[in-house]
Amino acid sequence: MKVRYDGMCECGKTVAAGNEAGWDRTAKQVVCMGCVEPAPPSTPVDMGMPGASLKREYERRKASREARVRAKHPKLGGPLSEAARTWEASMGGHTRGKIVLTVD
C-alpha cells in the first residue's frame, strides 16, 4: 500500500509519504518493504469439470426412475423413459467445456 504520511519502521528506517510499505495492525505502525513478510504462494484453484452437477443430477434421476419402474414392473427390467434419454443427450454439450461454431 502507499503510505499517506511519513512513518518509522521497527527496524529504524524512515518511510516517506507516497512510498510502498506495509502496516502492522497489532502495533499500529508502518513496516518498510524490507521487513514485510512475503505472502504465502497461492494454491491453484480447482475449477472442476463443466457439466459435473448436470451429470450428478442425471445419474440421481436415472437411478430413481429405474427403481420406480422396477418396483412397478419387476419383469420388464426398468427401461429408460424418453425424458432420461433427453437428459443424457443434452449432457454432451455441457461436458465438453467449450463449443466451437463454424459458418459454412
N, C-alpha and C positions, 0 to 999 in steps of 0.2 A: 504494500500500500504506500501511497505517497504521504509523507508527513506534512501536516499543516504548520506546525510550529517547530522551532529548534528544540532538540532534546538531547539528553545524555544517556548513552547505553551503559549497562552494568560494567562493561569492560573499560569504560573511561573515554570512549570515542564520542565526539560530538556529531550528532546527526542534524544537518541543516534542513530547514523547511523546504519542501519540494522534492527531497530525495526519497528513494525507496527504502523502507525499513519495516520491521515487524512490530508487534505490540504484545507485551506480556500482560495478560489480563489480571493475573493474580497480584503482580507487583505494580500494575498500572504505570508501566514505564516503556519507553521506546527501546527497541532492540535493533542494533545495526545489522546489516545483511551478513556480516561475517559471523555473527553469533546466532543467527536464525537457523533453527534445525531444518534440514531438508524434509520435505513432505515424503511420506512413505510412497513407494511406487504403487500406482493404481492397478487394481486387478482387472483383467478384461471382463467385460460383461457378456454373459451367455445370452444371445438373442433368441435361442431356441429354434424351432423349426416352424416355418409358415404352415398354417393349417392343422397344427397339432391338436388344438382344442376341438376343431371340427371332427378330426378323426376319432378322438375320445368320445365325443357325443354320438358319432355314428356307431361306434362299437357298443356303447351303452344301449342305444335304441335297438340295435340289431339283436343283442342278447335278450333284451326284454321282449321283443317281438317274437323271437324263436321260442322262448319259454312259454309265452301266452298261446302260441299256435300249437306247440307240442302238448300243452295241458288240455286244450280244447279238442285237438285231433291227434291223438298219440300214434296212429298208424300212418299218417301222412309224412312224417319226418320233418316238419317245420319249414316249408318253403318260404323264401323271401317274398315280400309283397312288392308291388311296383314302387311304393314310396322308398323302400330300402334300397332298391336298385338306383333310384334317382339320387339319393344321398351319396351312394358310393361313386356314381359317375361324376357328381359335382365336386367331389374331393380332389380330383385330379388337378384342376386348375389352381386350387388353393395351396397345394403342397409343393408345387414347382418353384415357388419363390418369386418368379417374375414371368410376365407374359410378353412375348415379342410379337408385335403386329407388323405384317407386311402388306404392302399395297401392290397389286398386280397391274 
